[in-house]
């Protein structure tokens, strides 16, 4: 499995995705510094959440479960650790969803449709 798309348009879209993820990280880190570690700095990750739906939601829910478990264990994560975790999860899951899984599913569906509807009709043709 290739991690980079083969089609030029898909490569451009993946590059834009990666640049948007990098920009989201930089903006989040700058807001953490400016706001003194306030939770509002995580609002910069909301566009990444929407771009990584539906699988990104699973990552956010896993992050909530991990954060809750850490709180119950008595060692809550810092806002920087939580922000980096969310950014990493949304970036990786979003990229994998749109540039690895979706093309794979599309190829498999295309192969299935080709198999079902483009059967060799030469065998079934009546002789003239």
C-alpha positions as CSV (number, residue, x, y, z in Angstrom):
1,X,0.0,0.0,0.0
2,X,1.4,3.4,-1.1
3,X,1.0,6.2,1.4
4,X,1.0,8.9,-1.3
5,X,-1.7,9.0,-3.9
6,X,-0.8,8.2,-7.5
7,X,-3.1,10.6,-9.4
8,X,-1.7,14.2,-9.7
9,X,-5.0,15.7,-8.5
10,X,-5.0,13.5,-5.4
11,X,-1.4,14.3,-4.7
12,X,-2.3,18.0,-4.8
13,X,-5.3,17.4,-2.5
14,X,-3.1,15.4,-0.1
15,X,-0.5,18.2,-0.1
16,X,-3.2,20.8,0.7
17,X,-4.5,18.5,3.5
18,X,-1.0,18.2,5.0
19,X,-0.4,22.0,4.8
20,X,-3.8,22.6,6.5
21,X,-2.8,20.2,9.2
22,X,0.5,21.9,9.7
23,X,-1.2,25.3,9.8
24,X,-3.7,24.0,12.4
25,X,-0.8,22.9,14.6
26,X,1.0,26.2,14.3
27,X,-2.1,28.2,15.1
28,X,-3.0,26.0,18.0
29,X,0.5,26.3,19.5
30,X,0.5,30.1,19.0
31,X,-2.9,30.4,20.7
32,X,-1.6,28.2,23.6
33,X,1.2,30.6,24.1
34,X,-0.9,33.7,23.8
35,X,-3.8,32.5,26.0
36,X,-1.6,31.0,28.7
37,X,-2.7,27.4,28.2
38,X,-6.4,28.2,28.1
39,X,-8.7,25.5,26.6
40,X,-10.0,27.9,24.0
41,X,-6.8,27.3,22.1
42,X,-8.2,23.9,21.1
43,X,-11.0,25.6,19.1
44,X,-8.5,26.0,16.3
45,X,-8.8,22.2,15.7
46,X,-12.6,22.4,15.0
47,X,-12.0,22.8,11.2
48,X,-9.8,19.7,11.3
49,X,-12.5,17.8,13.1
50,X,-15.1,18.6,10.4
51,X,-12.6,17.7,7.7
52,X,-11.9,14.4,9.3
53,X,-15.5,13.3,9.8
54,X,-16.7,10.6,10.2
55,X,-13.7,8.6,11.4
56,X,-12.2,11.6,13.1
57,X,-15.1,11.6,15.5
58,X,-14.0,8.1,16.7
59,X,-10.6,9.5,17.4
60,X,-12.0,12.4,19.4
61,X,-14.2,10.0,21.4
62,X,-11.2,7.8,22.1
63,X,-9.3,11.0,23.3
64,X,-12.2,11.8,25.6
65,X,-12.1,8.3,27.1
66,X,-8.3,8.5,27.6
67,X,-8.6,12.0,29.2
68,X,-11.3,10.8,31.5
69,X,-9.3,7.7,32.6
70,X,-6.3,9.9,33.3
71,X,-8.4,12.3,35.4
72,X,-9.8,9.3,37.4
73,X,-6.2,8.0,37.9
74,X,-5.2,11.4,39.4
75,X,-2.9,12.6,36.6
76,X,-4.9,14.8,34.2
77,X,-3.1,15.7,31.0
78,X,-2.0,19.2,30.3
79,X,-3.7,21.3,27.6
80,X,-0.6,21.0,25.4
81,X,-0.6,17.2,25.6
82,X,-4.3,17.1,24.9
83,X,-4.0,19.5,22.0
84,X,-1.1,17.6,20.4
85,X,-3.0,14.3,20.8
86,X,-6.1,15.7,19.2
87,X,-4.1,17.3,16.4
88,X,-2.2,14.0,15.7
89,X,-5.4,11.9,15.8
90,X,-7.4,14.2,13.5
91,X,-4.5,14.6,11.1
92,X,-3.6,10.9,10.8
93,X,-7.2,9.6,10.8
94,X,-8.3,12.2,8.3
95,X,-5.5,11.6,5.9
96,X,-5.9,7.8,6.2
97,X,-9.7,8.1,5.6
98,X,-9.6,10.4,2.6
99,X,-6.3,9.3,0.9
100,X,-5.9,5.7,1.8
101,X,-9.2,4.1,2.7
102,X,-11.6,5.9,0.3
103,X,-9.5,5.2,-2.8
104,X,-9.2,1.5,-1.7
105,X,-12.9,1.2,-1.2
106,X,-13.6,2.9,-4.5
107,X,-11.2,0.6,-6.4
108,X,-12.8,-2.5,-4.7
109,X,-16.3,-1.2,-5.6
110,X,-15.1,-0.6,-9.2
111,X,-13.7,-4.1,-9.4
112,X,-16.9,-5.6,-8.0
113,X,-19.1,-3.7,-10.5
114,X,-16.8,-4.7,-13.3
115,X,-17.1,-8.3,-12.2
116,X,-20.9,-8.2,-11.9
117,X,-21.8,-6.3,-15.0
118,X,-19.1,-6.7,-17.5
119,X,-19.1,-10.5,-17.8
120,X,-17.8,-12.1,-21.0
121,X,-20.9,-12.1,-23.2
122,X,-19.2,-13.8,-26.1
123,X,-19.8,-17.2,-24.6
124,X,-23.5,-16.5,-24.2
125,X,-24.1,-15.1,-27.7
126,X,-26.1,-17.2,-30.1
127,X,-24.4,-18.4,-33.2
128,X,-25.4,-16.6,-36.4
